[in-house]
Amino acid sequence: MRKIIIASMAAAAFSLAACSEKTQDAASETATSAADDAAAAGDAAADAAAGAADATAAAADEAADATAAAADKAGNAVEGTVNAAGEAADKAGANIAEETKKAEANDKK
């Protein structure tokens, strides 16, 4: 009877050890899988951040180009306005000189 109890206990101990080993293997596989998933998520986040940085840089370049083009157009508009004002001043000066001569001629009469 004693031998049967000892044999039963030994069989139970081996069963528990085998069950525990399976549980440890499953837990190890689960942990490895979770680590792989976390690494993949980290890689995806890094790729997304790099893509966002590239898109931001491209948008900044486009904005800078648009600003430069607008400044160029504004400069051209200012230059045209200054030229037109100068031409108008020249014409006004010529008209004033002509009218002054006419008035002086009338005064001499």
C-alpha positions as CSV (number, residue, x, y, z in Angstrom):
1,M,0.0,0.0,0.0
2,R,2.8,2.3,0.8
3,K,4.4,1.6,-2.5
4,I,1.1,2.4,-4.3
5,I,0.8,5.7,-2.5
6,I,4.4,6.6,-3.2
7,A,4.0,5.6,-6.8
8,S,0.8,7.6,-7.1
9,M,2.5,10.7,-5.5
10,A,5.4,10.3,-7.9
11,A,3.1,10.1,-10.9
12,A,1.2,13.1,-9.6
13,A,4.4,15.0,-9.2
14,F,5.6,14.2,-12.7
15,S,2.1,15.2,-14.1
16,L,2.3,18.5,-12.3
17,A,5.9,19.1,-13.5
18,A,4.8,18.3,-17.1
19,C,1.8,20.5,-16.8
20,S,3.9,23.3,-15.3
21,E,6.4,23.0,-18.1
22,K,3.6,23.3,-20.7
23,T,2.3,26.3,-18.9
24,Q,5.8,27.9,-18.8
25,D,6.3,27.2,-22.5
26,A,2.9,28.8,-23.3
27,A,3.7,31.8,-21.1
28,S,7.1,32.1,-22.8
29,E,5.5,32.0,-26.2
30,T,2.9,34.5,-25.2
31,A,5.5,36.9,-23.9
32,T,7.6,36.5,-27.0
33,S,4.6,37.1,-29.2
34,A,3.7,40.2,-27.2
35,A,7.3,41.5,-27.5
36,D,7.3,40.9,-31.2
37,D,3.9,42.8,-31.5
38,A,5.3,45.7,-29.4
39,A,8.4,45.8,-31.6
40,A,6.3,45.8,-34.8
41,A,4.1,48.6,-33.4
42,G,7.1,50.6,-32.5
43,D,8.5,50.2,-36.0
44,A,5.2,51.2,-37.5
45,A,5.1,54.3,-35.2
46,A,8.6,55.2,-36.2
47,D,7.8,54.8,-39.9
48,A,4.6,56.9,-39.5
49,A,6.6,59.6,-37.6
50,A,9.3,59.6,-40.4
51,G,6.5,59.9,-43.0
52,A,4.9,62.8,-41.1
53,A,8.2,64.5,-40.8
54,D,8.8,64.1,-44.6
55,A,5.3,65.4,-45.4
56,T,5.8,68.4,-43.0
57,A,9.2,69.2,-44.7
58,A,7.6,69.0,-48.1
59,A,4.7,71.3,-47.0
60,A,7.2,73.8,-45.6
61,D,9.2,73.8,-48.8
62,E,6.0,74.4,-50.8
63,A,4.9,77.2,-48.5
64,A,8.4,78.8,-48.8
65,D,8.2,78.6,-52.6
66,A,4.7,80.1,-52.6
67,T,5.8,82.9,-50.2
68,A,8.8,83.6,-52.4
69,A,6.6,83.8,-55.5
70,A,4.1,86.0,-53.8
71,A,6.9,88.3,-52.6
72,D,8.2,88.5,-56.2
73,K,4.8,89.4,-57.5
74,A,4.4,92.0,-54.8
75,G,7.8,93.5,-55.6
76,N,6.8,93.7,-59.3
77,A,3.5,95.4,-58.4
78,V,5.3,97.9,-56.2
79,E,7.9,98.6,-58.9
80,G,5.1,99.1,-61.5
81,T,3.3,101.5,-59.1
82,V,6.5,103.5,-58.4
83,N,7.2,103.7,-62.2
84,A,3.7,104.9,-62.9
85,A,3.9,107.5,-60.1
86,G,7.2,108.7,-61.5
87,E,5.7,109.0,-65.0
88,A,2.7,110.9,-63.6
89,A,5.0,113.3,-61.7
90,D,7.0,113.9,-64.9
91,K,3.9,114.7,-66.8
92,A,2.6,116.9,-64.1
93,G,5.9,118.7,-63.9
94,A,5.9,119.2,-67.7
95,N,2.3,120.5,-67.6
96,I,3.1,122.9,-64.7
97,A,6.1,124.2,-66.7
98,E,4.0,124.7,-69.8
99,E,1.2,126.4,-67.9
100,T,3.7,128.6,-66.1
101,K,5.1,129.8,-69.5
102,K,1.6,130.5,-70.7
103,A,0.8,132.5,-67.6
104,E,4.0,134.5,-67.9
105,A,3.3,135.2,-71.6
106,N,-0.2,136.4,-70.7
107,D,1.3,138.7,-67.9
108,K,3.6,140.3,-70.5
109,K,0.8,141.2,-72.8
